Amino acid sequence: MKIAVAQLNPTVGDISGNLEKIERVVTGLEPGVDLAVFPELFLTGYPPRDLVEKGWFNRRVGEALDRVAALSDRFPATGILLGAPVASGLKIGKGVYNAALLFSGGEIVHRQAKTLLPSYDVFDESRYFDPAREQAVFPFKSETVGITICEDAWNDPEYWPRQYYPENPIRNLAEKGATLLINIAASPFTAGKDRVRFELLSGQAARCRTPLLYVNQIGGNDELIFDGGSFLLDDRGRMVSRLAEFREEVRVVDTGEARLAENFLPRERNDAIRRALVLGVADYARKCGFPSALVGISGGIDSAVTAALAVEALGKDRVTGITMPSPITAEISTRLAKELAANLEIPLKTVPIGDIFESYLDGLGEFLPPGDPEAELARENIQARIRGNILMAFSNRYGSLVLSTGNKSEMATGYCTLYGDMSGGLAVLSDLPKTGVYELAELINREREIIPRRTIDRPPSAELKPDQTDQDTLPPYPVLDRILFHYIEENRSAGEIVELGLDPEAVEWAVRAVNRNEYKRRQAPPGLKVTGKAFGSGRRMPISARY
């Protein structure tokens, strides 16, 4: 069977725009294509969240599905398989299915609802959808098709040590006689997930002795990034065809074509992270309607990497750097900011904050007297808040998106200023630890020096007081980032982390800092997710708590 794999980039809520993508693909197919397959919930974009609770939204979905049926009637030789929310008809429950709908000859000939509804990490599908009551195969063209949706393919007892669900829909469909398994998905990117997907689905296909087609969406939707990488596996779990990553592609694959299997090669981790962040920035700006972006450039590593990613995502003509020196700012920092802007070929605007800072101190003098150690931190943070206000003023004036530059290590420990350097519309590096930022900087410089070498080599500093370095306050970043990985991503306790050989004092400090700064993170801009456990919707901790 010839199948057009439509790995596309939907916009959440843009039903008419997503429908147009479906129509362009189907009308542009060559003769002889039996089926066009689109990703999970493609008609609404994923994740639609509370939109599926709104009656007007669901009526628009229904109208769009009528248009898909009419399209199918115009092209009766080609089936259309896509994901959309549909009424479940159940009197008890949410009343909505996350469904895969197969159109042929002007009507829906098969409907399969999602069986396994994830409610961990960033997923919250049981909030919105009812699970399928059964899985069924369907004869179509030369195949007996078994359709699953994303998570339905992930509950493989041979792969995971812990099972989240009591059944395995892939195995159920194979036992019912499926000769072709299709999984439509909206599977978010995390570093290394391409290998997990392949190993998991390859094992499923091989054990079921059934070819498997996996169709994933691409694009950035809020904090989530979808990397595509759709593929077709043969009945031994070998790669037959693999689509592009981080970009749209429509490719026709033939399930009956005899050919040599391809070797699966996992992506290089840091390059995958770079491409994911670039896609995340580009789509956030485009889908939210921002014509350009602003980056506060300090001469440090975080702002340099953020600016470089922004230029790759949006182009040099749509990114502006702003440097805001104070009397404390080292001359080398200003010079490095200018050098970076020259390398990126972006404009750099200079707004000195010395006089503004002094006016703040004049107004607050009796409350923040010089020499008072208890007032020192507040005086330092005023500088960061002035810079945040300046960036937002430029954003108001020019309609630009402010990209905040803080990394995961800072966000975790609260080494950032609320309403200061945390200001912005999108936090580009908030799920990348400081050590990862340095690795990304080296990758960005792989062909030529974009980020000045001195920026990478100099000790990092917030430059809010003379001769300040991050390590005055924080443990060394290689140590800190190991602790944070074990605590945040692996959910280990402080005692368990110490048993791994890490310094007890550093562990105690880091864990305490993470716990007491949840209130800051709750007020941060959305951050692009690239690890297994990102702050925000993927990690939901209480604020007013003791633990």
Secondary structure as the mmCIF struct_conf table of DSSP 4:
data_model
#
loop_
_struct_conf.conf_type_id
_struct_conf.id
_struct_conf.beg_label_comp_id
_struct_conf.beg_label_asym_id
_struct_conf.beg_label_seq_id
_struct_conf.end_label_comp_id
_struct_conf.end_label_asym_id
_struct_conf.end_label_seq_id
STRN STRN1 LYS A 2 GLN A 7
TURN_TY1_P TURN_TY1_P1 VAL A 12 GLY A 13
HELX_RH_AL_P HELX_RH_AL_P1 ILE A 15 THR A 27
TURN_TY1_P TURN_TY1_P2 GLY A 28 GLY A 28
HELX_LH_PP_P HELX_LH_PP_P1 LEU A 29 GLU A 30
TURN_TY1_P TURN_TY1_P3 PRO A 31 GLY A 32
STRN STRN2 LEU A 35 VAL A 37
TURN_TY1_P TURN_TY1_P4 GLU A 40 THR A 44
BEND BEND1 TYR A 46 TYR A 46
HELX_RH_3T_P HELX_RH_3T_P1 ARG A 49 GLU A 53
HELX_RH_AL_P HELX_RH_AL_P2 GLY A 55 ARG A 74
BEND BEND2 PHE A 75 PHE A 75
TURN_TY1_P TURN_TY1_P5 PRO A 76 ALA A 77
BEND BEND3 THR A 78 THR A 78
STRN STRN3 GLY A 79 ALA A 87
BEND BEND4 LYS A 91 GLY A 93
BEND BEND5 GLY A 95 GLY A 95
STRN STRN4 VAL A 96 SER A 104
TURN_TY1_P TURN_TY1_P6 GLY A 105 GLY A 106
STRN STRN5 GLU A 107 ALA A 113
BEND BEND6 THR A 115 THR A 115
BEND BEND7 TYR A 120 TYR A 120
TURN_TY1_P TURN_TY1_P7 ASP A 121 VAL A 122
HELX_RH_3T_P HELX_RH_3T_P2 GLU A 125 ARG A 127
TURN_TY1_P TURN_TY1_P8 TYR A 128 TYR A 128
HELX_LH_PP_P HELX_LH_PP_P2 ASP A 130 ALA A 132
BEND BEND8 ARG A 133 ARG A 133
STRN STRN6 VAL A 137 PHE A 140
TURN_TY1_P TURN_TY1_P9 LYS A 141 SER A 142
STRN STRN7 GLU A 143 ILE A 149
HELX_RH_3T_P HELX_RH_3T_P3 CYS A 150 ALA A 153
TURN_TY1_P TURN_TY1_P10 PRO A 157 TYR A 159
BEND BEND9 PRO A 161 ARG A 162
BEND BEND10 TYR A 164 PRO A 166
HELX_RH_AL_P HELX_RH_AL_P3 PRO A 169 GLU A 175
TURN_TY1_P TURN_TY1_P11 LYS A 176 GLY A 177
BEND BEND11 THR A 179 THR A 179
STRN STRN8 LEU A 180 ALA A 185
STRN STRN9 PRO A 188 PRO A 188
TURN_TY1_P TURN_TY1_P12 ALA A 191 GLY A 192
HELX_RH_AL_P HELX_RH_AL_P4 LYS A 193 CYS A 208
TURN_TY1_P TURN_TY1_P13 ARG A 209 ARG A 209
STRN STRN10 LEU A 212 ASN A 216
STRN STRN11 ILE A 218 ASN A 221
TURN_TY1_P TURN_TY1_P14 ASP A 222 GLU A 223
STRN STRN12 LEU A 224 ASP A 227
STRN STRN13 GLY A 228 GLY A 228
STRN STRN14 PHE A 231 LEU A 233
TURN_TY1_P TURN_TY1_P15 ASP A 235 ARG A 236
BEND BEND12 GLY A 237 GLY A 237
STRN STRN15 MET A 239 ARG A 242
STRN STRN16 GLU A 245 GLU A 245
BEND BEND13 PHE A 246 ARG A 247
STRN STRN17 GLU A 249 ASP A 254
TURN_TY1_P TURN_TY1_P16 THR A 255 GLY A 256
HELX_LH_PP_P HELX_LH_PP_P3 LEU A 260 ALA A 261
STRN STRN18 GLU A 262 GLU A 262
HELX_LH_PP_P HELX_LH_PP_P4 ASN A 263 PHE A 264
HELX_LH_PP_P HELX_LH_PP_P5 PRO A 266 GLU A 268
HELX_RH_AL_P HELX_RH_AL_P5 ARG A 269 CYS A 288
TURN_TY1_P TURN_TY1_P17 GLY A 289 GLY A 289
STRN STRN19 ALA A 293 GLY A 296
BEND BEND14 GLY A 299 GLY A 300
HELX_RH_AL_P HELX_RH_AL_P6 ILE A 301 LEU A 314
HELX_RH_3T_P HELX_RH_3T_P4 LYS A 316 ARG A 318
STRN STRN20 VAL A 319 THR A 323
TURN_TY1_P TURN_TY1_P18 PRO A 327 ILE A 328
BEND BEND15 THR A 329 THR A 329
HELX_RH_AL_P HELX_RH_AL_P7 GLU A 331 LEU A 344
TURN_TY1_P TURN_TY1_P19 GLU A 345 GLU A 345
STRN STRN21 LEU A 348 THR A 350
HELX_RH_AL_P HELX_RH_AL_P8 GLY A 354 LEU A 364
TURN_TY1_P TURN_TY1_P20 GLY A 365 PHE A 367
BEND BEND16 LEU A 368 LEU A 368
TURN_TY1_P TURN_TY1_P21 PRO A 370 GLY A 371
HELX_RH_AL_P HELX_RH_AL_P9 PRO A 373 TYR A 398
HELX_LH_PP_P HELX_LH_PP_P6 SER A 400 SER A 400
STRN STRN22 LEU A 401 SER A 404
HELX_RH_AL_P HELX_RH_AL_P10 LYS A 408 THR A 413
TURN_TY1_P TURN_TY1_P22 GLY A 414 GLY A 414
BEND BEND17 CYS A 416 CYS A 416
TURN_TY1_P TURN_TY1_P23 LEU A 418 MET A 422
BEND BEND18 GLY A 424 GLY A 425
STRN STRN23 LEU A 426 ALA A 427
BEND BEND19 VAL A 428 LEU A 429
TURN_TY1_P TURN_TY1_P24 SER A 430 ASP A 431
BEND BEND20 LEU A 432 LEU A 432
HELX_RH_AL_P HELX_RH_AL_P11 LYS A 434 ILE A 444
TURN_TY1_P TURN_TY1_P25 ASN A 445 ASN A 445
BEND BEND21 ARG A 446 ARG A 448
BEND BEND22 ILE A 451 ILE A 451
HELX_RH_AL_P HELX_RH_AL_P12 ARG A 453 ASP A 457
BEND BEND23 ARG A 458 ARG A 458
HELX_LH_PP_P HELX_LH_PP_P7 PRO A 459 PRO A 460
BEND BEND24 LEU A 464 LYS A 465
TURN_TY1_P TURN_TY1_P26 PRO A 466 ASP A 467
HELX_RH_3T_P HELX_RH_3T_P5 ASP A 470 ASP A 472
TURN_TY1_P TURN_TY1_P27 THR A 473 THR A 473
BEND BEND25 LEU A 474 LEU A 474
HELX_LH_PP_P HELX_LH_PP_P8 PRO A 475 PRO A 476
HELX_RH_AL_P HELX_RH_AL_P13 TYR A 477 LEU A 484
HELX_RH_PI_P HELX_RH_PI_P1 PHE A 485 GLU A 489
BEND BEND26 GLU A 490 GLU A 490
HELX_RH_AL_P HELX_RH_AL_P14 ALA A 494 GLU A 499
TURN_TY1_P TURN_TY1_P28 LEU A 500 GLY A 501
HELX_RH_AL_P HELX_RH_AL_P15 PRO A 504 ARG A 516
TURN_TY1_P TURN_TY1_P29 ASN A 517 ASN A 517
HELX_RH_AL_P HELX_RH_AL_P16 GLU A 518 ARG A 522
TURN_TY1_P TURN_TY1_P30 GLN A 523 GLN A 523
BEND BEND27 ALA A 524 ALA A 524
HELX_LH_PP_P HELX_LH_PP_P9 PRO A 525 PRO A 526
STRN STRN24 GLY A 527 GLY A 527
BEND BEND28 THR A 531 LYS A 533
BEND BEND29 PHE A 535 PHE A 535
STRN STRN25 GLY A 536 GLY A 536
TURN_TY1_P TURN_TY1_P31 SER A 537 GLY A 538
STRN STRN26 ARG A 539 ARG A 539
BEND BEND30 ILE A 543 SER A 544
#
